[in-house]
């Protein structure tokens, strides 16, 4: 076959479609959506402003059915993790997904709605948004410090918005950007399975990736960064997204060989195998500590959790949810020592044998896992004029700009103004926030003057059950509960000044996504609405 014939065949295959009648024209009202099948393809059919449109029905994050989500105007929000997509274009509008959705042709004839899907994309529910390649004659350079979610979303957004200059992403890790949310949930996963993009992607779009390289200092006058191998790299604009590192235990014996922390896929696998048949002690009842306990519950010979607080998640999800999660794990044999702390790690031949608590109790241990919080990776900024707060988090404005021109910051390292909290300066170490930061920084590097506007959305998995959370509830003064914690089906509203500022739920999809969308639109959810027995606005029956 000649090249011309091959090209012609490819063009024909590209245009080949399967078309089905999916409903009548009057089937959906404005603002309604439904799942339909076209050939073997799962499609979301939507009616907005009197016009039908169709996109893939599977969220590009973890495959949730968008038909079970929340439709608001021209966008649909995923019921599981809050990703949003434009129903007209399929473009991603809110993270944690990273890919867009394919769009399908819709036509209405004789009061029947027809949807056509290209055969080439059947069974492929994801679409990569168009990106500009680098122009070798453009010497402008954007330097991205950090190889995580913020840097990746920044790099992709720059290319999607027609940036033609040089992009360099620098990471001290030995891996390309990977899904860190899975580390405490699938702890024996191979590193390759966690990658968000493969090296071919970075090559195709001319995004340079430097691994195993760490920044030592920055000179904002000369616009250079010095790295640990002696290299000095200049930049025109820079994004600092070096994240945070796990806090170490500060007590005698904490340097034993089997005192482990979770930061990388290698760490996760090490914990997975170390806990098999072992007396496992975990210090900290953060999301990491509780998820690790849940994960190893059928592997470890015993699990003991030690924390300085009275209940898990006390400052984030509140004492009521803390109690029920504690009960969930306690019923499976996990022992809790709350309001206590480790004062000594006892060991032999550099191996943990036990831990001594402030209360005087000694607990035997074969492995100790530490999850007591994080410290920002901002040490290399000391001595620079970049403003940081008292905890060494980098201060940015609503455009992700620091106080120094052309220096931006994003992700866990950042102290930023949260619009839904009336501009209150916050530090939120969650995946979707880091992605939103990176995207926003890219727009403003391109002088678009786009304000950060996102609603925090995160989730935790315990014993196969997912608790979802949206909003910013720190400092809430009242909780309104729908359902019962003990029945493992509940929705909790967090209120401040008689308005809902956050919600957490278990087995009530898509209620948390509904709340997230209302908050994103700037619409107030009143105390009266939260307390009402009418839950139809949440797409729920009475709990």
C-alpha positions as CSV (number, residue, x, y, z in Angstrom):
1,X,0.0,0.0,0.0
2,X,1.3,3.4,-1.0
3,X,1.6,6.2,1.5
4,X,-1.2,8.1,-0.3
5,X,-3.5,5.0,0.0
6,X,-2.5,4.6,3.7
7,X,-3.4,8.3,4.3
8,X,-6.7,7.9,2.5
9,X,-7.5,4.8,4.5
10,X,-6.7,6.6,7.8
11,X,-8.9,9.6,6.8
12,X,-11.8,7.3,6.1
13,X,-11.3,5.5,9.4
14,X,-11.2,8.8,11.1
15,X,-14.5,9.9,9.7
16,X,-16.3,6.5,10.1
17,X,-19.1,6.9,12.6
18,X,-21.8,4.9,14.4
19,X,-25.1,6.7,14.8
20,X,-28.1,5.9,17.0
21,X,-31.4,7.5,17.9
22,X,-31.1,8.0,21.7
23,X,-34.4,9.8,22.6
24,X,-37.1,12.1,21.4
25,X,-36.5,15.9,21.3
26,X,-38.8,16.5,24.2
27,X,-37.2,13.8,26.4
28,X,-34.9,16.2,28.3
29,X,-35.8,19.7,29.6
30,X,-33.2,22.5,29.8
31,X,-30.6,21.7,32.5
32,X,-31.2,18.0,32.4
33,X,-28.8,15.2,31.4
34,X,-28.9,11.4,31.0
35,X,-26.7,8.5,30.1
36,X,-27.2,6.9,26.6
37,X,-25.5,4.2,24.6
38,X,-24.2,4.7,21.1
39,X,-22.7,1.6,19.7
40,X,-20.5,0.4,22.5
41,X,-19.8,3.9,23.7
42,X,-21.2,5.4,27.0
43,X,-22.4,8.9,26.3
44,X,-23.6,11.8,28.4
45,X,-26.5,13.6,26.6
46,X,-27.2,17.1,27.9
47,X,-29.7,19.8,27.1
48,X,-28.6,23.4,27.7
49,X,-30.3,26.6,26.4
50,X,-32.5,24.4,24.2
51,X,-29.6,22.7,22.5
52,X,-28.5,19.1,22.9
53,X,-24.8,18.2,23.3
54,X,-23.0,14.9,23.9
55,X,-19.7,14.1,25.6
56,X,-18.2,10.9,27.0
57,X,-19.9,9.9,30.3
58,X,-16.8,8.6,32.1
59,X,-14.8,11.1,34.2
60,X,-11.2,11.1,33.0
61,X,-10.0,10.9,36.7
62,X,-11.2,7.5,37.9
63,X,-14.0,6.7,35.5
64,X,-17.1,7.9,37.5
65,X,-20.4,8.1,35.6
66,X,-20.9,11.8,35.0
67,X,-24.7,11.2,34.6
68,X,-24.7,10.7,38.4
69,X,-23.0,14.0,38.9
70,X,-24.1,17.7,39.0
71,X,-25.0,19.7,36.0
72,X,-24.8,23.5,36.4
73,X,-25.0,25.7,33.4
74,X,-22.6,24.5,30.8
75,X,-20.5,22.3,33.1
76,X,-20.9,18.9,34.8
77,X,-19.2,18.0,38.0
78,X,-18.1,14.5,38.8
79,X,-19.9,12.8,41.7
80,X,-16.8,11.1,43.1
81,X,-13.9,13.6,43.2
82,X,-15.3,16.9,41.9
83,X,-13.7,17.2,38.4
84,X,-15.6,19.5,36.1
85,X,-16.1,19.4,32.3
86,X,-17.6,21.8,29.8
87,X,-20.6,19.9,28.3
88,X,-20.3,21.8,25.0
89,X,-16.5,21.3,24.4
90,X,-15.6,18.4,26.7
91,X,-12.8,20.5,28.1
92,X,-11.6,20.1,31.7
93,X,-12.6,23.0,33.9
94,X,-11.7,21.7,37.4
95,X,-9.3,19.2,38.7
96,X,-8.3,16.4,39.9
97,X,-8.9,15.0,36.4
98,X,-6.1,15.9,33.9
99,X,-7.7,14.9,30.5
100,X,-10.6,16.3,28.6
101,X,-13.6,14.4,27.2
102,X,-14.4,13.6,23.5
103,X,-17.4,15.4,22.1
104,X,-19.9,13.7,19.8
105,X,-22.1,15.1,17.0
106,X,-25.8,15.6,17.9
107,X,-28.6,16.3,15.4
108,X,-32.3,16.6,15.8
109,X,-34.5,15.4,13.0
110,X,-38.3,14.7,13.0
111,X,-38.3,15.2,16.8
112,X,-35.7,12.5,17.2
113,X,-32.2,13.0,18.8
114,X,-29.3,11.3,16.9
115,X,-25.8,11.0,18.4
116,X,-22.9,10.0,16.2
117,X,-19.6,8.7,17.7
118,X,-16.5,8.2,15.6
119,X,-15.6,4.6,15.5
120,X,-11.9,5.5,16.1
121,X,-12.7,6.8,19.6
122,X,-15.1,4.1,20.7
123,X,-14.0,2.8,24.1
124,X,-11.5,5.8,24.5
125,X,-13.2,8.1,27.1
126,X,-10.3,10.5,27.3
127,X,-9.1,13.3,25.0
128,X,-5.8,15.2,25.3
129,X,-6.4,18.9,24.7
130,X,-4.4,20.6,21.9
131,X,-1.0,21.8,22.9
132,X,1.5,24.1,21.2
133,X,5.0,22.8,20.6
134,X,8.0,24.8,21.3
135,X,9.4,27.3,18.8
136,X,13.2,26.8,18.9
137,X,13.6,30.5,18.0
138,X,11.8,31.6,21.2
139,X,14.3,31.8,24.0
140,X,12.0,32.8,26.8
141,X,12.3,30.2,29.6
142,X,9.8,29.1,32.3
143,X,11.5,27.1,35.1
144,X,9.3,24.9,37.2
145,X,10.8,23.8,40.5
146,X,9.1,20.6,41.7
147,X,7.9,17.6,39.8
148,X,4.4,17.3,41.3
149,X,0.8,18.2,40.3
150,X,1.3,22.0,40.4
151,X,4.2,21.9,38.0
152,X,2.5,19.5,35.6
153,X,-0.7,21.5,35.4
154,X,1.3,24.7,34.9
155,X,3.3,23.1,32.0
156,X,0.3,21.7,30.3
157,X,-1.7,24.9,30.6
158,X,1.2,27.0,29.2
159,X,1.3,24.7,26.1
160,X,-2.5,24.7,25.8
161,X,-2.5,28.5,25.8
162,X,0.0,28.7,23.0
163,X,3.2,29.3,24.9
164,X,6.1,28.6,22.5
165,X,9.1,29.1,24.8
166,X,11.2,26.7,26.8
167,X,9.7,24.9,29.8
168,X,12.0,23.1,32.2
169,X,10.5,21.0,35.0
170,X,13.0,20.1,37.8
171,X,12.4,17.3,40.4
172,X,14.5,15.9,43.2
173,X,12.5,12.6,42.7
174,X,13.6,9.9,40.3
175,X,10.1,9.6,38.9
176,X,8.0,11.7,36.4
177,X,4.9,13.3,38.0
178,X,2.7,10.6,39.6
179,X,-0.6,10.4,41.4
180,X,0.4,10.8,45.1
181,X,-3.2,10.4,46.3
182,X,-2.9,6.7,45.7
183,X,0.3,6.1,47.8
184,X,-1.7,5.4,51.0
185,X,-4.5,3.6,49.2
186,X,-2.6,1.2,46.9
187,X,0.6,0.8,48.7
188,X,2.1,-2.0,46.6
189,X,1.5,-0.3,43.3
190,X,4.4,-0.3,40.8
191,X,5.7,3.2,40.2
192,X,5.0,3.0,36.5
193,X,1.3,2.5,37.2
194,X,1.1,5.8,39.1
195,X,2.5,8.1,36.4
196,X,0.2,10.9,35.3
197,X,2.1,11.3,32.0
198,X,4.8,9.2,30.3
199,X,8.1,10.4,28.9
200,X,6.7,10.4,25.4
201,X,4.3,13.1,26.3
202,X,7.0,15.4,27.6
203,X,9.1,14.8,24.5
204,X,6.2,15.4,22.2
205,X,5.3,18.8,23.7
206,X,8.9,19.9,24.4
207,X,8.6,20.0,28.2
208,X,12.1,19.3,29.5
209,X,12.2,17.1,32.7
210,X,15.2,17.0,34.9
211,X,15.1,14.3,37.6
212,X,17.2,13.8,40.7
213,X,18.2,17.5,40.8
214,X,17.5,19.8,43.8
215,X,17.6,23.6,44.0
216,X,20.0,25.0,46.5
217,X,19.4,28.7,46.1
218,X,17.7,31.3,44.0
219,X,19.1,34.7,42.8
220,X,16.0,36.8,41.9
221,X,18.1,39.7,40.7
222,X,20.1,37.7,38.2
223,X,17.1,35.3,37.7
224,X,19.1,32.2,38.2
225,X,18.8,29.0,40.3
226,X,21.7,27.0,41.6
227,X,21.3,23.2,41.8
228,X,23.0,20.6,43.9
229,X,25.1,19.4,41.0
230,X,26.6,22.8,40.5
231,X,24.4,23.8,37.5
232,X,23.2,27.4,37.4
233,X,20.1,27.8,35.3
234,X,18.6,31.1,34.2
235,X,14.9,31.8,33.8
236,X,12.5,34.5,32.7
237,X,9.7,33.3,34.9
238,X,9.7,30.7,37.6
239,X,7.2,28.6,39.5
240,X,8.2,27.4,42.9
241,X,6.3,24.2,43.6
242,X,8.7,22.1,45.7
243,X,5.9,21.0,48.1
244,X,6.5,19.7,51.6
245,X,8.3,16.9,53.3
246,X,7.1,14.6,56.1
247,X,8.0,15.7,59.7
248,X,10.4,13.4,61.5
249,X,9.8,12.1,65.0
250,X,11.8,14.1,67.4
251,X,12.7,11.7,70.3
252,X,15.6,9.4,71.3
253,X,15.8,6.3,69.0
254,X,13.8,7.8,66.1
255,X,16.6,7.0,63.7
256,X,16.1,3.3,63.8
257,X,16.1,1.5,60.4
258,X,12.5,0.4,60.5
259,X,11.0,3.8,61.4
260,X,9.2,4.6,58.1
261,X,7.5,7.6,56.5
262,X,5.3,7.8,53.4
263,X,6.5,10.2,50.7
264,X,7.3,8.1,47.6
265,X,6.1,4.9,45.9
266,X,9.3,3.2,47.2
267,X,8.2,4.3,50.7
268,X,4.7,2.9,50.1
269,X,6.1,-0.5,49.0
270,X,8.5,-0.6,51.9
271,X,5.6,-0.1,54.3
272,X,3.5,-2.7,52.5
273,X,6.1,-5.4,52.9
274,X,7.3,-4.3,56.4
275,X,3.8,-4.6,57.9
276,X,3.2,-8.2,56.7
277,X,2.8,-10.2,59.9
278,X,4.3,-7.4,61.9
279,X,3.3,-5.6,65.1
280,X,2.7,-2.2,63.5
281,X,2.7,1.1,65.3
282,X,1.5,4.3,63.6
283,X,2.0,7.7,65.1
284,X,-0.5,10.3,63.8
285,X,-4.2,10.3,63.0
286,X,-3.9,12.4,59.9
287,X,-5.3,11.2,56.5
288,X,-2.0,9.4,55.9
289,X,-1.9,7.6,59.3
290,X,-5.6,6.5,59.2
291,X,-5.4,5.4,55.5
292,X,-2.2,3.4,56.2
293,X,-3.9,1.7,59.2
294,X,-6.9,0.8,57.0
295,X,-4.7,-0.5,54.2
296,X,-2.5,-2.9,56.4
297,X,-5.4,-4.0,58.6
298,X,-5.5,-7.5,57.1
299,X,-1.7,-7.8,56.8
300,X,-0.3,-6.7,60.1
301,X,-0.4,-9.0,63.2
302,X,-1.5,-6.0,65.2
303,X,-2.0,-2.2,64.7
304,X,-1.6,0.5,67.3
305,X,-2.2,4.1,66.6
306,X,-0.8,6.9,68.8
307,X,-1.9,10.5,68.5
308,X,-1.6,13.7,70.6
309,X,-5.2,14.7,69.8
310,X,-8.4,13.4,71.4
311,X,-9.9,12.1,68.2
312,X,-8.8,11.6,64.5
313,X,-9.4,14.4,62.1
314,X,-10.3,16.7,65.0
315,X,-9.3,19.9,63.2
316,X,-10.4,18.9,59.7
317,X,-13.5,16.7,59.7
318,X,-14.5,17.4,63.3
319,X,-14.9,15.2,66.4
320,X,-18.1,13.5,65.3
321,X,-16.5,12.0,62.1
322,X,-13.4,11.4,64.1
323,X,-15.4,9.2,66.5
324,X,-17.0,7.1,63.7
325,X,-13.7,6.6,61.8
326,X,-12.0,5.6,65.1
327,X,-14.9,3.1,65.7
328,X,-14.6,1.7,62.2
329,X,-10.9,0.8,62.8
330,X,-11.4,-0.2,66.4
331,X,-14.0,-2.8,65.4
332,X,-11.3,-4.4,63.2
333,X,-8.9,-4.7,66.2
334,X,-6.9,-1.4,65.9
335,X,-5.9,-0.1,69.3
336,X,-5.8,3.7,69.9
337,X,-3.7,5.6,72.4
338,X,-5.0,9.2,72.1
339,X,-3.9,12.2,74.0
340,X,-0.5,10.6,74.2
341,X,2.9,10.8,72.5
342,X,6.1,8.8,71.9
343,X,8.9,9.9,74.1
344,X,11.4,7.1,73.1
345,X,11.8,4.6,70.4
346,X,13.4,1.5,71.8
347,X,15.5,-0.6,69.5
348,X,18.2,-3.2,69.1
349,X,20.7,-3.5,66.2
350,X,19.1,-0.4,64.7
351,X,15.7,-2.1,64.6
352,X,12.6,-0.9,66.5
353,X,11.5,-3.2,69.3
354,X,9.0,-1.0,71.0
355,X,7.9,2.6,71.8
356,X,7.6,4.3,75.2
357,X,4.7,6.7,75.5
358,X,4.4,9.9,77.6
359,X,1.9,8.1,79.7
360,X,4.5,5.5,80.6
361,X,3.0,2.7,78.5
362,X,5.5,0.6,76.4
363,X,4.2,-0.9,73.2
364,X,6.1,-3.7,71.4
365,X,6.6,-3.0,67.7
366,X,8.3,-4.5,64.6
367,X,7.7,-1.4,62.5
368,X,6.9,2.2,63.3
369,X,5.2,4.5,60.7
370,X,5.3,8.2,61.2
371,X,2.6,10.5,59.9
372,X,2.7,13.6,62.1
373,X,2.5,16.4,59.5
374,X,4.8,18.2,57.1
375,X,7.3,20.9,56.8
376,X,7.6,23.2,53.7
377,X,10.5,22.6,51.3
378,X,11.5,26.3,51.3
379,X,14.9,26.2,52.9
380,X,16.6,27.1,49.6
381,X,14.6,30.4,49.6
382,X,16.2,31.6,52.8
383,X,18.3,34.6,52.1
384,X,16.2,35.5,49.1
385,X,13.8,38.5,49.1
386,X,10.8,36.2,48.6
387,X,8.3,36.7,51.4
388,X,7.4,33.8,53.6
389,X,5.1,33.5,56.7
390,X,6.2,32.5,60.2
391,X,6.0,28.8,59.2
392,X,8.1,29.3,56.1
393,X,5.2,28.9,53.6
394,X,5.5,31.2,50.6
395,X,3.0,34.1,50.5
396,X,1.2,34.7,47.2
397,X,-1.6,36.8,45.9
398,X,-4.8,35.7,44.1
399,X,-2.7,35.4,40.9
400,X,-0.2,33.1,42.5
401,X,2.4,35.8,42.4
402,X,5.0,36.3,45.1
403,X,6.2,39.8,46.1
404,X,9.0,39.4,43.5
405,X,8.2,40.0,39.8
406,X,8.2,36.9,37.6
407,X,8.3,34.6,40.7
408,X,5.2,32.5,41.3
409,X,4.5,29.8,43.8
410,X,1.9,26.9,43.8
411,X,0.9,23.8,45.8
412,X,1.4,22.7,49.3
413,X,4.2,25.2,49.9
414,X,1.9,28.1,49.4
415,X,0.0,30.5,51.7
416,X,-2.7,31.9,49.4
417,X,-6.0,33.8,49.6
418,X,-9.1,31.5,49.3
419,X,-11.9,33.3,47.5
420,X,-14.7,31.2,49.0
421,X,-13.4,32.1,52.5
422,X,-13.5,35.9,51.7
423,X,-9.9,36.0,50.8
424,X,-8.7,34.4,54.1
425,X,-5.0,33.4,53.7
426,X,-4.8,29.6,54.0
427,X,-2.4,26.7,53.4
428,X,-4.1,23.6,52.0
429,X,-2.0,20.5,51.2
430,X,-4.4,18.7,48.8
431,X,-4.0,17.4,45.3
432,X,-6.7,19.3,43.5
433,X,-5.7,22.6,45.1
434,X,-2.1,22.2,43.8
435,X,-3.4,21.5,40.3
436,X,-5.6,24.6,40.4
437,X,-2.7,26.6,41.6
438,X,-0.4,25.5,38.7
439,X,-3.0,26.3,36.1
440,X,-3.7,29.7,37.6
441,X,0.0,30.5,37.7
442,X,0.3,29.6,34.0
443,X,-2.5,32.0,33.0
444,X,-0.9,34.8,34.9
445,X,2.6,34.1,33.5
446,X,0.9,34.8,30.2
447,X,-0.4,38.1,31.6
448,X,-4.1,37.0,31.6
449,X,-4.8,38.4,35.1
450,X,-6.9,35.4,36.1
451,X,-7.9,35.2,39.8
452,X,-7.7,31.9,41.6
453,X,-11.2,30.6,42.1
454,X,-11.5,27.0,43.2
455,X,-13.3,25.1,46.0
456,X,-11.2,22.6,47.9
457,X,-12.3,19.0,47.3
458,X,-10.7,16.0,48.7
459,X,-11.5,12.5,49.9
460,X,-10.2,9.7,52.2
461,X,-10.7,6.0,51.9
462,X,-11.1,3.8,55.0
463,X,-11.9,0.1,54.8
464,X,-13.2,0.5,51.3
465,X,-15.5,3.4,52.2
466,X,-14.8,6.9,50.8
467,X,-15.5,10.0,52.8
468,X,-15.7,13.1,50.5
469,X,-15.2,16.7,51.6
470,X,-15.7,20.0,49.8
471,X,-15.2,23.6,51.0
472,X,-13.2,25.1,53.8
473,X,-14.5,24.4,57.3
474,X,-11.7,25.5,59.6
475,X,-13.2,27.5,62.4
476,X,-16.7,26.3,61.8
477,X,-19.1,27.0,64.7
478,X,-21.9,24.4,64.1
479,X,-22.4,21.1,62.4
480,X,-25.8,20.0,60.9
481,X,-26.0,16.2,60.3
482,X,-28.1,14.4,57.9
483,X,-28.3,10.6,58.3
484,X,-26.4,8.7,61.0
485,X,-22.7,8.2,61.4
486,X,-23.3,4.7,62.8
487,X,-25.2,3.6,59.7
488,X,-22.3,4.6,57.4
489,X,-24.5,6.9,55.4
490,X,-24.3,10.6,56.4
491,X,-23.9,14.1,55.2
492,X,-22.4,16.7,57.5
493,X,-22.7,20.5,56.9
494,X,-20.2,22.8,58.5
495,X,-21.5,26.2,59.3
496,X,-20.0,29.6,60.1
497,X,-22.1,32.7,60.6
498,X,-25.2,30.6,59.7
499,X,-23.9,29.7,56.3
500,X,-22.5,26.4,55.0
501,X,-18.8,26.6,54.4
502,X,-18.1,22.9,53.9
503,X,-19.6,19.5,53.7
504,X,-18.5,15.9,54.2
505,X,-20.3,12.8,53.3
506,X,-20.2,9.0,53.1
507,X,-22.4,7.1,50.7
508,X,-24.4,10.2,49.7
509,X,-23.2,10.9,46.2
510,X,-23.5,13.4,44.5
511,X,-24.4,15.6,47.5
512,X,-20.8,16.8,48.3
513,X,-20.3,17.7,44.6
514,X,-23.6,19.6,44.7
515,X,-22.3,21.6,47.7
516,X,-19.0,22.2,45.9
517,X,-20.8,23.5,42.9
518,X,-23.0,25.8,44.9
519,X,-19.9,27.2,46.7
520,X,-18.0,27.6,43.4
521,X,-20.9,29.7,42.0
522,X,-20.8,31.9,45.1
523,X,-24.3,31.0,46.0
524,X,-25.0,31.0,49.8
525,X,-26.3,27.8,51.4
526,X,-28.2,28.9,54.4
527,X,-28.6,27.2,57.8
528,X,-32.3,26.8,57.0
529,X,-31.4,24.8,53.8
530,X,-29.0,22.7,55.7
531,X,-31.5,21.9,58.4
532,X,-34.4,21.3,56.0
533,X,-35.8,17.8,55.6
534,X,-36.1,18.5,51.9
535,X,-32.9,17.1,50.4
536,X,-34.0,17.1,46.7
537,X,-31.6,20.0,45.9
538,X,-28.8,17.6,46.9
539,X,-30.3,14.8,44.6
540,X,-31.0,12.8,47.8
541,X,-34.0,11.1,49.4
542,X,-34.5,11.7,53.1
543,X,-31.6,10.0,55.1
